[in-house]
Amino acid sequence: MTHLGIRALAVIQTLALLLRTTAAFVGKSGMPPRSTDHPERGDVPGWVMITLMSAVLVAALLALAGPALEGLFNQAMDKVGN
């Protein structure tokens, strides 16, 4: 397996783990568990899921496009240096 393939596999496994964890936290109904503590507590699982999914998306893009971005940066620095 190539180095890029291993990175992509690691990102996919991390994404699957986060999705399972978030699904277990939210519950089977798709809605967060109701709390009787305070009626205006807010939707914590929603913003947690959005934050985790955004972080996983950034990590996946960086893992897949990292070498290409590094090469592009080095090429630009070589042109500026000359």
C-alpha positions in Angstrom: 0.0 0.0 0.0 1.3 3.5 -0.8 2.0 6.1 1.8 -1.0 8.1 0.5 -3.2 5.0 0.8 -2.3 4.4 4.4 -3.0 8.1 5.2 -6.4 7.9 3.5 -7.2 4.7 5.3 -6.3 6.2 8.7 -8.6 9.2 7.9 -11.5 7.0 7.0 -11.1 4.9 10.1 -11.0 8.0 12.3 -14.1 9.4 10.5 -16.0 6.1 11.1 -15.0 6.1 14.8 -16.3 9.7 15.2 -19.5 8.9 13.5 -20.1 5.9 15.7 -19.3 7.9 18.8 -21.6 10.7 17.8 -24.4 8.4 16.8 -24.2 6.6 20.2 -24.2 10.0 22.0 -27.2 11.4 20.1 -29.3 8.2 20.4 -31.4 6.1 18.1 -34.0 8.7 17.4 -31.6 11.1 15.8 -32.4 13.7 18.4 -30.3 14.5 21.5 -31.5 12.9 24.7 -34.0 15.1 26.5 -32.9 16.5 29.8 -35.2 17.6 32.6 -32.6 19.8 34.2 -33.3 23.0 32.2 -35.7 23.5 29.3 -33.3 25.8 27.4 -30.1 23.8 27.6 -29.4 23.8 23.8 -28.3 21.3 21.2 -24.8 20.3 22.3 -24.6 17.1 20.2 -25.3 19.1 17.0 -22.5 21.5 17.4 -20.2 18.8 18.6 -20.9 16.7 15.5 -20.4 19.7 13.2 -17.0 20.5 14.9 -15.8 16.9 14.6 -16.9 16.5 11.0 -15.2 19.8 10.1 -12.0 18.7 11.8 -12.1 15.3 10.0 -12.7 17.0 6.7 -9.7 19.3 7.1 -7.5 16.3 8.2 -8.7 14.3 5.2 -8.0 17.1 2.7 -4.6 17.7 4.3 -3.7 14.0 4.2 -4.7 13.7 0.5 -3.4 17.0 -0.8 -0.5 17.6 1.6 2.3 16.4 -0.7 0.9 18.3 -3.7 0.6 21.5 -1.6 4.1 21.0 -0.2 5.5 20.7 -3.8 3.6 23.7 -4.9 5.0 25.7 -2.0 8.5 24.6 -2.6 8.2 25.5 -6.3 6.9 29.0 -5.5 9.8 29.5 -3.0 12.3 28.5 -5.5 10.9 31.0 -8.0 11.0 33.8 -5.5 14.5 33.0 -4.4 15.9 33.3 -8.0 
